[in-house]
Amino acid sequence: MRGVVHIDTTGLVEVELGAAAIRHAASACSISANATLYYRDNLRSALGLGGDINDDAALILAAYLRWGQQCVDHLEGDFAFVIHDPRDRTLFCARDPYGMRPLYYYHAPGKRFVFASDARDVLRCPGVPFAINEGRIADFLVQELEWFDYESTFYKDIYRLPPAYKITINSSGLRLTEYRTPVPGPELKLRTDEDYKEAFLDVFSRAVFERQRGQEGGAGSMLSGGMDSGSIVAIARKPIRAYSLARRRGAPSADCDESRRIYATLDFLGMQGTQIIADELDSLLDDIGTDFAEPYDGQFLFLKAIYATAKRDGVDVVLDGAAGDIVFHEGPYITRLLRRGEFGRAWRETAGERAFWGGSSTVPAFLRYCASAFTPDVAKRLVRGPRQRRRERGYVKASLISPGFAEQVDIEARFERMRGTFSGLESQDPGLDRVRKIRPNLTAGRERYGRIAASVGIEPRDPYIDQRVVDFCSQLPDDQLARDGWFKYLLRHAMAGRLPDMVRWGRGKPHIGGVYNETFLERAKSRGSLGLDGLLDTLGAYVDPGALSRAWQVFDAGGDAEPIHTAYVLSLWLAQTEKPRIVPDPGIG
C-alpha cells in the first residue's frame, strides 16, 4: 500500500493511490488498503450484500459508502486503509484498534501527503526529506524507551498512525482523532467455573477459526512451551503447521523447560511440527539476512527465523499468541483483595505468585502489596516521582548511551513524555484497568511482529486481540484470571484435556530466543564482520566508548552478549540506512 496526494490551498488537487487501489464507479470513491477482515458475513449482512463481494478492501469501501467515517465502528479485523472521496474532496485514513497493520505517512501542509505500509516506501517518494530521528536512536540504546509514543519513527519527518486513530485531510488541513476508546461491559457473573470455561471456549474458538479463514492448505502457528500459542494450536482446525524454537529432541541440550514443553504438546496433539533448532542456525541465519526496517527488529532474530521457515514451507499466514499475556493480565488483583479486606486470600495469592515465579519469601512481597493498597494516593505520588526518576537514571547508566548524546536528545524529557503514554491508566474498575493498558503494553511488540513478518511476506494474526476475546476477558472476575498464584487460570482450566498438564501447570516463563542472537553474534565475530573497533567507529556519536569496551570484554569472555547485540544491530541498521532511491509505484505518477 502506497500513495501520494497533492494538496493546495483549496484542498486535494491530485490523488494517486497506486495500481492496487479499488474504485467505486458510481461514487468515484477509491480505496488503498492493507486489510484482513474477520466475521465478514456479519458485515455483509449489515450492508445487505450477498456473497459476491469477497475482497476486504471492497467491503471496507462499501462500509464507508454506507456509514461514512463511522464505518470503522463496523469493521472487525486487522486493517490500515486510505479512502479518497472526491464528492467532498476528502482523504480518510484509519488503522485498526490494536495496531496489527501499519500506516506510515509524511505530510507537507498545503503540498502533499504521502502514505505507505513501510516507512522506507514513504522515503522513496519524490519530495520526502530524509533525516534520521536521533531521538529514536537514543530510545533504542535505552530500551525502556521503546514505548516513547505511538507516532514517531526512526525518520524525522515520517510518522505512524496510532492504533484506533483516523486521519481526515481536506481544505482545512489534517485532523488526527481517536475513533475508539476502551469501554468494558459489566463484570461477568456466571454460576460455575465450567460455565466460564465453556463461554470462553466458544469465543476463543471462533477467533482462532476466523484467523484460519482462507488458508485451506493450512495456516501456520507459533508454538512455544507456554499457554498462549499452545492453546491456539490445540483449538485450531487441522491442518495447522506448528513452528517452534527448540533444542533438538533427545540431545543433551534439549534438557530445558521450553523444549520439553514443546515436545510434550506436539506428542499430546499427535503432531510433528517444525522445530527451528537453536544450536543449528548457520544456514538459516544466512537466509534471514540483516536488513531490518528498524533496529528493534534485529533483536527478534528468532521471530524472523520462524517466519522465514514458514514462508519456505509455502505458508503465508502465521498465528501467534503475543497478546495473551496482556489480555489475560490480572492487574493489581492482590491489592484489590486487600482493599476488600480479604487478607487470607491475599496472603495465599502472594504465596502462590512467589512459587510460580520462584521468587523470594512471601512476607516482603505481601508487605509491599499492603503498602500499595493502603498508602494514600497523595503520598504515593510524592514517593513515586523521585523513585521513578532514580529508576530511569539507572536505565540510562546501565545502557551504552553516551552521556553527551543523552543530554543532546534530552533523555529525561523523553522519559517524562513516555510516562504520559501510560499516565491516567489506573482505574478502580478492574475491567477498565485491563483494557486501558492493552494499547500501551501491546503496540510496540505487535508492530515488531508486523514489520518482521512483512519482511519475508508473512501475515501475522493474533486471536487474543479479537474484539470478542478482549471484551470477554475484560469482564472476567479476578478469580478467573488468577487463582492460587496461577495466572491465566481460566485459560489453564479451558485447556484441560487439550494440552498436557506439564504445560498447563508449568511454572515460570522459559524462553530460548536469546540463543539465536548469541549465535548470530558469534558467526559475525568469526567472519570478522563484528569487532570492537568497527562498533566504535560506527557508533562513536551515540555510545560511551568505555561502556562499549567493557561490554565487549564481557562478551569476548563468554558472558552477557545482549549489550553487544544491541550495538551490532544498530551499527548494521545505520550502515544500510541512507536516502532510498526514488522508485515510482506503478500507477503513481
C-alpha positions in Angstrom: 0.0 0.0 0.0 1.5 3.3 -1.1 0.1 6.6 -2.4 0.7 10.3 -2.9 -1.9 13.1 -2.5 -1.1 16.6 -3.9 -2.7 19.5 -2.0 -3.1 23.2 -2.5 -4.9 25.9 -0.6 -8.3 24.6 -2.0 -7.7 21.1 -0.7 -6.9 17.9 -2.6 -6.0 18.5 -6.2 -4.4 15.2 -7.3 -4.8 11.8 -5.6 -2.7 8.8 -6.6 -3.5 5.7 -4.6 -1.4 3.2 -6.6 -2.2 0.4 -9.0 -3.8 -1.8 -6.4 -6.4 0.8 -5.4 -10.1 -0.2 -5.9 -12.6 2.4 -7.3 -16.4 2.5 -6.9 -17.8 3.6 -10.2 -21.0 5.3 -9.1 -19.4 7.5 -6.4 -15.9 7.6 -7.8 -14.6 6.9 -4.3 -11.4 4.8 -4.2 -9.5 2.9 -1.5 -6.0 1.6 -1.0 -5.9 -0.9 1.9 -3.8 -3.4 3.7 -6.5 -5.4 5.4 -7.9 -8.7 6.6 -11.4 -8.6 7.9 -13.0 -11.2 10.2 -16.7 -12.2 10.7 -17.3 -10.9 7.2 -20.7 -12.5 7.0 -21.8 -10.1 9.7 -20.6 -7.1 7.8 -22.2 -8.3 4.5 -25.5 -8.8 6.3 -25.4 -5.4 7.8 -24.7 -3.9 4.4 -27.3 -6.0 2.7 -24.8 -7.7 0.4 -24.6 -11.2 -0.8 -21.5 -13.3 -1.1 -20.4 -11.7 -4.3 -18.0 -9.2 -2.6 -15.1 -11.1 -1.0 -12.3 -8.6 -1.3 -11.7 -7.0 2.1 -10.8 -3.6 0.6 -14.1 -3.6 -1.4 -16.0 -4.4 1.8 -14.4 -1.5 3.6 -15.3 0.8 0.8 -18.9 -0.4 0.8 -19.0 0.2 4.6 -17.7 3.7 4.0 -20.3 4.4 1.4 -23.0 3.3 3.9 -21.7 4.8 7.1 -19.1 7.3 6.2 -16.2 7.6 8.6 -18.2 5.7 11.2 -17.5 2.6 9.1 -14.6 1.9 11.5 -17.2 1.0 14.2 -18.5 -1.8 12.0 -15.1 -3.3 11.0 -13.7 -6.4 12.8 -10.2 -7.2 11.7 -6.6 -6.0 11.0 -6.5 -3.0 8.7 -5.0 0.2 7.6 -6.6 2.0 4.7 -6.9 5.3 2.8 -10.1 6.3 1.1 -10.4 9.2 -1.3 -13.9 10.7 -1.5 -14.0 13.2 -4.5 -17.6 14.2 -3.6 -16.3 16.4 -0.7 -12.6 16.3 -1.7 -11.6 14.4 1.4 -9.0 11.8 2.2 -9.9 9.4 5.1 -7.3 7.1 6.7 -7.7 4.7 9.6 -5.8 2.0 11.4 -7.2 -1.0 13.4 -7.6 -0.7 17.2 -4.6 -2.9 18.1 -2.0 -1.9 15.5 -1.9 -5.1 13.5 -1.4 -3.3 10.3 0.8 -0.2 9.9 0.3 3.1 8.2 3.2 5.5 7.8 2.9 9.0 6.4 4.6 12.2 5.5 2.6 15.5 5.5 3.7 18.8 4.0 0.8 21.1 4.7 -0.5 22.7 1.5 1.7 20.5 -0.6 1.5 16.7 -0.3 0.5 13.7 1.8 2.4 10.5 1.3 1.5 7.2 2.9 2.7 3.6 2.8 2.8 0.3 4.7 6.6 0.8 5.2 8.4 4.0 6.3 11.1 3.3 3.7 8.5 3.3 1.0 7.4 6.8 2.1 11.0 7.9 1.7 11.1 6.6 -1.8 8.5 9.1 -3.0 9.7 12.4 -4.5 9.8 15.4 -2.2 10.1 13.4 1.1 13.1 14.6 3.1 15.5 12.1 4.5 16.7 12.6 8.1 17.3 10.1 10.9 15.4 10.8 14.1 18.2 10.6 16.6 15.7 10.6 19.5 14.7 7.1 18.4 18.4 6.1 18.3 18.5 7.1 22.0 15.3 5.1 22.7 16.9 2.1 21.2 20.0 2.3 23.3 17.9 2.9 26.4 15.5 0.2 25.6 12.9 1.1 28.3 12.0 4.0 25.9 10.8 1.8 23.1 7.2 2.8 24.1 8.1 6.5 23.8 4.9 7.3 21.8 2.6 5.9 19.1 3.6 8.3 16.3 7.3 8.9 15.9 9.6 6.7 13.7 13.3 6.5 13.1 12.9 9.2 10.4 12.3 12.8 11.5 9.5 13.7 9.1 7.7 10.4 8.9 5.0 9.3 11.4 2.9 6.3 12.0 -0.8 6.5 12.5 -1.6 5.3 16.1 -3.9 2.3 16.6 -7.6 3.2 16.8 -6.9 6.6 15.2 -8.1 8.1 11.9 -6.9 11.0 9.8 -9.1 13.3 7.7 -7.5 15.6 5.1 -9.4 18.3 3.3 -9.2 22.0 2.6 -9.0 22.7 6.4 -5.8 20.6 6.7 -5.0 17.4 8.5 -7.0 16.3 11.6 -5.9 13.3 13.7 -8.6 11.8 16.0 -9.1 8.7 18.1 -12.1 6.8 17.0 -12.3 4.2 19.7 -11.6 4.2 23.4 -11.8 1.1 25.6 -15.1 0.7 27.4 -15.6 -2.8 29.0 -19.0 -4.1 29.9 -20.2 -5.1 33.4 -18.4 -8.0 35.2 -19.5 -11.4 34.1 -21.3 -13.4 36.8 -21.7 -17.0 35.7 -22.6 -19.8 38.0 -19.6 -22.1 37.9 -16.0 -22.5 36.6 -17.4 -24.8 34.0 -19.7 -22.1 32.7 -16.8 -19.6 32.4 -14.8 -22.3 30.6 -17.5 -23.1 28.0 -18.2 -19.4 27.4 -14.5 -18.7 26.8 -14.0 -21.6 24.5 -17.0 -20.5 22.4 -15.5 -17.0 21.9 -11.9 -18.1 21.6 -12.5 -20.9 19.2 -14.4 -18.6 16.8 -11.5 -16.1 17.0 -9.0 -18.8 16.1 -11.1 -20.2 13.2 -11.7 -16.8 11.7 -7.9 -16.3 11.6 -7.5 -19.6 9.7 -10.0 -18.4 7.1 -8.8 -18.6 3.6 -5.9 -20.9 4.4 -7.3 -24.2 3.2 -3.8 -25.6 2.7 -3.1 -25.0 6.4 -2.1 -21.8 8.2 0.9 -21.8 10.5 1.1 -21.0 14.2 3.9 -20.4 16.5 4.2 -23.0 19.3 6.2 -22.1 22.4 6.2 -24.0 25.6 3.6 -21.7 27.1 -0.1 -21.5 27.3 -0.9 -18.8 24.7 0.3 -20.3 21.4 -0.2 -23.8 22.7 -3.9 -23.0 23.2 -4.2 -21.7 19.6 -2.7 -24.9 18.2 -4.8 -27.1 20.4 -8.1 -25.3 19.4 -7.3 -24.7 15.7 -8.9 -26.6 12.9 -6.5 -29.0 11.4 -4.3 -29.0 9.4 -2.2 -26.3 11.0 1.6 -26.2 11.0 3.3 -25.5 14.3 6.6 -23.7 14.3 8.8 -23.8 17.4 12.1 -22.6 18.7 13.6 -25.6 20.4 16.7 -27.7 21.1 16.9 -31.0 19.1 14.8 -33.7 20.7 16.9 -36.3 22.5 20.1 -34.2 22.5 21.6 -33.3 25.9 20.9 -29.6 25.2 17.2 -30.5 25.0 17.0 -30.6 28.7 15.4 -27.2 29.1 11.8 -26.4 30.1 10.9 -24.7 26.8 11.9 -27.6 24.6 10.4 -30.3 27.0 7.0 -28.5 27.0 7.0 -28.0 23.2 7.7 -31.7 22.5 5.1 -32.7 25.2 2.5 -30.5 23.4 3.3 -32.0 20.0 3.1 -35.6 21.3 -0.1 -34.9 23.2 -1.7 -33.4 20.0 -0.2 -36.1 17.7 1.6 -33.5 15.6 5.1 -33.4 14.3 5.6 -29.7 14.0 8.6 -27.9 12.7 11.4 -27.1 15.1 13.9 -24.3 14.4 16.9 -25.7 16.3 18.7 -23.2 18.4 22.0 -25.0 18.1 21.9 -25.4 14.3 21.3 -22.0 12.9 24.1 -21.4 10.4 22.3 -21.7 7.1 19.1 -20.1 8.4 20.9 -17.0 9.8 22.4 -16.5 6.3 18.9 -16.8 4.8 17.2 -14.2 7.0 19.9 -11.6 6.4 20.5 -8.3 8.2 18.0 -6.0 6.5 16.0 -4.5 9.4 13.2 -2.0 8.9 14.0 -0.7 12.5 16.9 -1.7 14.8 14.4 -3.2 17.2 13.6 -5.9 14.6 17.2 -7.2 14.8 16.6 -8.1 18.4 13.9 -10.6 17.4 16.0 -12.8 15.1 14.2 -15.9 16.5 10.9 -14.4 15.2 12.3 -13.8 11.7 13.7 -17.4 11.7 10.1 -18.7 12.4 8.6 -16.5 9.7 11.3 -17.3 7.1 10.9 -21.1 7.8 7.1 -20.8 7.4 7.5 -18.9 4.1 9.9 -21.5 2.8 7.2 -24.1 3.5 4.7 -22.2 1.4 2.8 -20.8 4.4 1.5 -17.2 4.1 -0.3 -16.7 7.4 1.1 -17.4 10.9 -0.9 -17.2 14.1 0.6 -16.2 17.4 -0.4 -15.5 21.0 1.6 -12.4 21.5 -1.3 -10.6 23.2 -2.2 -13.4 25.5 -0.2 -12.1 28.5 -1.8 -8.7 28.1 -5.4 -9.6 27.5 -5.3 -12.1 30.4 -3.3 -9.8 32.7 -4.8 -9.8 36.2 -3.6 -6.3 37.1 -3.2 -5.4 40.8 -5.7 -8.0 41.9 -3.9 -8.7 45.2 -4.1 -5.0 46.1 -7.8 -5.2 45.3 -8.2 -8.2 47.6 -6.5 -6.3 50.5 -8.7 -3.3 50.0 -11.8 -5.5 50.2 -10.5 -6.9 53.5 -9.8 -10.4 52.0 -6.4 -10.7 53.8 -6.3 -14.5 53.9 -6.8 -14.9 50.2 -4.4 -12.0 49.5 -1.8 -13.9 51.5 -2.4 -17.2 49.6 -2.3 -15.4 46.3 1.0 -13.8 47.2 2.5 -17.1 48.3 1.3 -18.7 45.1 2.7 -15.9 43.0 6.1 -16.3 44.7 6.0 -20.1 44.0 5.1 -19.5 40.3 8.0 -17.2 39.6 10.4 -18.9 42.1 10.9 -15.6 43.8 11.8 -14.5 47.4 9.8 -15.3 50.5 6.2 -14.3 50.8 6.5 -11.8 53.7 8.3 -9.0 51.9 6.1 -9.3 48.9 3.0 -9.3 51.0 4.1 -6.2 52.9 4.8 -4.4 49.6 1.2 -5.2 48.4 -0.1 -3.9 51.8 1.8 -0.7 51.3 0.4 -0.3 47.8 -3.1 -1.0 48.9 -3.3 1.4 51.9 -0.9 4.2 51.2 -2.9 7.3 50.3 -2.6 8.4 46.7 -1.1 11.7 47.6 1.7 10.0 49.5 2.2 7.6 46.6 2.7 10.4 44.2 5.2 12.1 46.4 7.3 8.9 46.6 6.6 7.6 43.1 8.0 10.6 41.2 11.5 10.6 42.7 11.7 6.8 42.7 10.7 6.6 39.1 13.3 9.2 38.1 16.0 7.3 40.0 15.0 4.2 38.2 15.1 6.0 34.8 18.6 7.3 35.6 19.6 3.7 36.4 18.3 2.6 33.0 20.5 5.3 31.3 23.5 4.4 33.3 23.2 0.7 32.6 22.9 1.3 28.8 25.6 2.0 26.3 24.4 5.6 25.5 26.9 8.4 25.6 26.2 10.9 28.3 26.6 13.7 25.8 24.2 12.2 23.4 21.7 11.5 26.2 21.9 15.2 27.1 21.6 16.3 23.4 18.3 14.4 23.0 17.1 15.4 26.5 16.7 11.8 27.7 14.9 12.9 30.9 12.3 14.7 28.8 11.8 11.6 26.7 11.1 9.5 29.8 8.7 12.2 31.0 6.8 12.0 27.7 6.7 8.3 27.8 5.3 8.4 31.3 2.5 10.4 29.7 1.7 7.5 27.4 1.0 5.4 30.5 -0.4 8.0 32.8 -4.1 8.1 33.8 -4.5 4.4 33.1 -5.1 3.3 36.7 -8.8 2.7 37.5 -10.7 1.2 40.4 -12.7 -0.7 37.7 -10.7 -3.9 37.0 -12.2 -4.3 33.5 -11.4 -0.7 32.6 -8.0 -1.0 34.1 -7.3 -4.0 31.9 -8.5 -2.6 28.6 -6.8 0.7 29.1 -3.4 -1.0 29.4 -3.7 -3.1 26.2 -2.6 -0.5 23.8 0.4 0.9 25.6 1.7 -2.5 26.5 0.9 -4.2 23.2 1.6 -1.7 20.4 5.4 -1.8 20.2 5.5 -5.6 20.3 2.8 -6.0 17.8 4.5 -3.6 15.4 7.7 -5.5 15.7 5.9 -8.7 14.8 4.3 -7.0 11.8 7.4 -5.5 10.4 9.4 -8.7 10.7 6.6 -10.8 9.2 6.2 -8.4 6.3 9.9 -8.5 5.5 9.5 -12.2 4.4 6.0 -11.9 3.1 4.1 -13.4 6.0 0.8 -12.1 7.5 0.7 -12.4 11.3 -2.7 -12.9 13.0 -3.4 -12.9 16.8 -6.7 -14.4 18.1 -6.2 -12.9 21.5 -6.9 -9.4 20.2 -10.2 -10.5 18.6 -12.6 -7.8 20.0 -14.9 -10.6 21.3 -12.0 -12.1 23.2 -10.8 -8.8 24.6 -14.3 -7.9 25.7 -14.8 -11.3 27.3 -11.5 -11.2 29.2 -12.0 -7.6 30.4 -15.3 -8.6 32.0 -13.9 -11.6 33.9 -13.8 -11.6 37.7 -10.4 -11.7 39.3 -10.5 -15.3 40.3 -10.9 -16.4 36.7 -7.7 -14.5 35.8 -5.6 -15.6 38.8 -6.1 -18.2 41.5 -3.7 -19.6 44.0 -0.8 -17.9 42.2 -1.7 -19.4 38.8 -2.1 -16.6 36.2 -4.4 -17.1 33.3 -6.4 -19.5 35.5 -9.3 -19.7 33.1 -7.1 -20.5 30.1 -5.4 -23.3 32.0 -8.8 -24.7 33.0 -10.2 -24.4 29.5 -7.2 -26.4 28.1 -7.9 -29.4 30.3 -7.7 -32.4 28.0 -6.4 -30.2 25.2 -2.9 -29.6 26.4 -0.6 -31.7 28.6 -0.6 -30.9 32.3 3.1 -30.1 32.3 2.3 -27.2 30.0 -1.0 -26.2 31.7 0.7 -26.2 35.2 4.2 -25.3 34.2 5.7 -22.6 36.4 7.7 -19.6 35.1 8.0 -18.4 31.5 11.1 -20.1 29.9 12.3 -18.8 26.5 15.4 -19.6 24.4 15.1 -16.8 21.9 18.4 -15.3 23.2 20.3 -18.2 21.8 19.6 -17.0 18.3 21.1 -13.6 19.0 24.2 -15.2 20.6 24.7 -17.5 17.6 24.3 -14.5 15.2 27.0 -12.6 17.1 29.5 -15.5 17.2 29.1 -16.1 13.5 29.6 -12.4 12.7 32.7 -12.3 15.0 34.2 -15.4 13.4 33.7 -13.9 10.0 35.4 -10.7 11.0 32.4 -8.5 10.4 32.0 -7.8 14.2 34.7 -6.3 16.2 35.1 -3.6 18.9 36.9 -1.1 16.6 34.2 -1.3 14.0 31.5 -0.7 16.5 33.3 2.3 18.0 33.8 3.8 14.5 30.2 3.4 13.5 28.5 4.3 16.8 31.0 6.8 18.2 28.5 9.6 18.1 25.9 7.7 20.1 27.7 5.4 22.6 30.0 5.7 25.6 33.3 4.2 24.4 34.2 3.0 27.9 30.8 1.3 28.4 31.0 -0.4 25.0 34.6 -1.6 25.6 33.6 -3.1 29.0 30.6 -4.8 27.4 32.9 -6.2 24.7 35.3 -7.6 27.3 32.4 -9.4 29.0 31.0 -10.7 25.6 34.5 -11.8 24.4 35.0 -13.8 27.6 31.7 -15.7 27.0 29.5 -13.5 29.2 26.4 -11.4 28.6 26.0 -10.8 24.8 22.9 -8.5 24.9 24.7 -5.1 25.0 27.0 -6.1 22.1 24.0 -7.4 20.2 22.2 -4.1 20.7 25.3 -2.2 19.4 25.8 -4.5 16.4 22.2 -4.4 15.3 22.3 -0.6 15.5 25.5 -0.4 13.5 24.1 -2.7 10.8 20.9 -0.5 10.6 22.9 2.7 10.3 25.1 1.2 7.6 22.2 0.3 5.5 20.1 3.4 6.2 20.5 6.1 3.6 18.2 8.0 1.4 16.5 5.3 -0.6 16.4 5.5 -4.4 13.2 7.0 -5.6 11.1 4.2 -7.2 7.8 5.2 -8.7 4.9 2.8 -7.8 3.0 1.5 -10.8 0.0 3.8 -11.0 1.7 6.6 -9.1 3.0 9.4 -11.4 
